[in-house]
């Protein structure tokens, strides 16, 4: 049903959804990398913290990008008169 719903959407909305899904994939990868960073062996605590901090800030920036993209999508959907909120909730995970 989800795929059929999508087919009916205007192209610019579909493109925005695809872009958000790409961000979500990046978030999932960044979460894995953060977990690996937390569990990896380091020469010292300072190095470990630096790696974890940089992974965490990368993840945070992706989360912000996703949030902004979802807001833009909500606006675009409103303008297009699309009221199906399940499209948004699917992307919020």
C-alpha positions as CSV (number, residue, x, y, z in Angstrom):
1,X,0.0,0.0,0.0
2,X,2.9,2.3,0.8
3,X,4.3,2.0,-2.7
4,X,1.0,2.7,-4.3
5,X,0.5,5.8,-2.2
6,X,3.9,7.0,-3.3
7,X,3.3,6.5,-6.9
8,X,0.4,8.9,-6.8
9,X,2.6,11.7,-5.3
10,X,4.0,14.6,-7.3
11,X,7.6,14.0,-8.5
12,X,9.1,16.8,-6.3
13,X,7.5,15.2,-3.2
14,X,8.8,11.8,-4.2
15,X,12.3,13.2,-4.7
16,X,12.2,14.8,-1.2
17,X,11.1,11.5,0.3
18,X,14.0,9.7,-1.5
19,X,16.5,12.3,-0.2
20,X,15.2,11.9,3.4
21,X,15.5,8.1,3.0
22,X,19.2,8.6,1.9
23,X,19.8,10.7,5.0
24,X,18.2,8.0,7.2
25,X,20.6,5.4,5.6
26,X,23.5,7.7,6.5
27,X,22.2,8.1,10.0
28,X,22.0,4.3,10.4
29,X,25.6,4.0,9.2
30,X,26.8,6.8,11.4
31,X,25.1,5.1,14.4
32,X,27.0,1.9,13.6
33,X,30.3,3.8,13.3
34,X,29.6,5.5,16.6
35,X,29.0,2.1,18.2
36,X,32.3,0.8,16.7
37,X,34.1,3.9,17.9
38,X,32.9,3.3,21.4
39,X,34.0,-0.3,21.4
40,X,37.3,0.1,19.6
41,X,40.7,0.0,21.2
42,X,42.6,3.3,21.5
43,X,46.1,4.2,22.6
44,X,44.6,6.6,25.1
45,X,41.4,8.0,26.5
46,X,41.8,11.4,24.9
47,X,42.0,9.9,21.4
48,X,39.0,7.7,22.1
49,X,37.0,10.7,23.2
50,X,38.0,12.7,20.2
51,X,36.9,10.0,17.8
52,X,33.6,9.4,19.6
53,X,33.0,13.2,19.7
54,X,33.6,13.6,16.0
55,X,31.3,10.6,15.2
56,X,28.6,12.0,17.5
57,X,28.7,15.4,15.9
58,X,28.6,13.9,12.5
59,X,25.5,11.9,13.6
60,X,24.0,15.0,15.1
61,X,24.4,17.0,11.9
62,X,22.7,14.2,10.0
63,X,19.8,14.2,12.5
64,X,19.4,18.0,12.0
65,X,19.5,17.5,8.2
66,X,16.8,14.9,8.4
67,X,14.7,17.1,10.7
68,X,15.1,20.1,8.3
69,X,14.3,17.9,5.2
70,X,11.2,16.5,6.9
71,X,10.0,20.1,7.7
72,X,10.5,21.1,4.1
73,X,8.6,18.0,3.0
74,X,5.7,18.8,5.3
75,X,5.6,22.3,3.8
76,X,5.7,21.0,0.2
77,X,3.0,18.5,1.0
78,X,0.8,21.2,2.5
79,X,1.3,23.3,-0.6
80,X,0.4,20.3,-2.8
81,X,-2.7,19.6,-0.7
82,X,-1.4,16.2,0.5
83,X,-2.7,15.4,3.9
84,X,-1.4,11.9,4.4
85,X,0.6,12.2,7.6
86,X,1.7,8.5,7.5
87,X,4.3,9.6,4.9
88,X,5.9,11.8,7.5
89,X,5.6,9.3,10.4
90,X,7.3,6.7,8.2
91,X,10.3,9.0,8.0
92,X,10.4,9.9,11.6
93,X,11.2,6.4,12.8
